[in-house]
């Protein structure tokens, strides 16, 4: 079993920045992808940004050029969010997808962009 612990999030004005972090409880010896999804009220959960165990990144079109996913070690990933817009308001969920055992999710953290 793997636990994901998220931090960051909060209230920010349009144009502002926030950083989310997600730490997994242990190293994963197989191929995996880690990243962030978000869900706004009344909408489906959508992918925001992913980074694979090999370092390949993927972004939703709506956040390209504004959000950056990175990791400082193999257990923690960060999502730097700049130029935030009201439509970025959502609950952000950390996700770990392990090729052999499936999906793990964090508890979610609220991001609200409002003046």
N, C-alpha and C positions, 0 to 999 in steps of 0.2 A: 504494500500500500504506500502511496505517495501523498503527502499533504502539500498544498500550495498556500502560501501566506502572502497576501497582498497588502500593500500600503500605498499611501498617496491618495489622490483624489481630493474632492472638495468643491468649493464655490470659487469661480473666477470670472472676471469680466471678459467680454468679447475682446479678442486680440491678445489675451493673456496666455500664460503658460502654466503647465502642470507636469509633474513627473510621477508616473506609477512604477512600482516595483513589485516583483513577484519572486519569491524564493521557494524552491522545492526542497523537501525534507531530506532527500538523498540523491546521490548520483545515479544516473541511468546508464547501464552498460550497453544498451542497444540504441539503434537509430530512433530519434524522436524529434518532434517539433514543439516549440513552446511559444506562446504569444498571447494575444488579447483579442477578445470578442466584446461586443457591446450590444445592449438591448435597451432601446428607448420605449417609453410607454406606448402600448398598442402596436408595436412593431416586432418583427422577428429578430432574433439574435443574428448579428452579422460579424464576419471577420473584420478585424481592424489591421492587425500586423502580426506576422509570424517570423520566427527565426529557427532554422533547423540546427541539428547537432553539428552539421558541417559548416554552419555560418551563413547559409543562404537565407535571404530575407524576402518577404512578400508583403505588399500593402494593398489595402483597399484603395480604389481610385480616389475616393472622397478625401483621403488623408495624405496622399502622396505629396511630398514637398513640405508638409507641415509636421508630420509625426515621424519619429525615428525610434526604431527598436534596436536594442543593443544588449550586450551582456558583459559583465566584468569577470565572471567565472562561469563554470558550467552549471551552477545551481541557481543563479539569479539573473533575471532579465529585467530590463527597464524599458519604459515607453515614455519618451520625451515628446510632449504635446505642445506645439507652438501655434500661434495665430488661431487660437480656439474660437469656434463659432457656436452660436446657440444650438445649431443642429448637431453639435457634438455631445450635447447633453444626453446622458444615458448611464446605466449601470455597466461598468466595465468588469469583465470576467477574465481572469487568467486561465489559460488552458495549457495542458500538457497532453500531447498525443504521442503515445508510445506504440511503435510498430507492432509489438508483440502482445501488449495488454490493453490497449485502447485509451480512452479519454479520462483525464482527471480535471476537475474544475476547482477554482478558488471560490470564496464566498461572495465575491463581487464587491466593488467599491463605486460609490456614486460620484459622478462628475457632472457638475452643473455649471453651465456657461450662461451668465445672465448679468445684466447691468442693474 
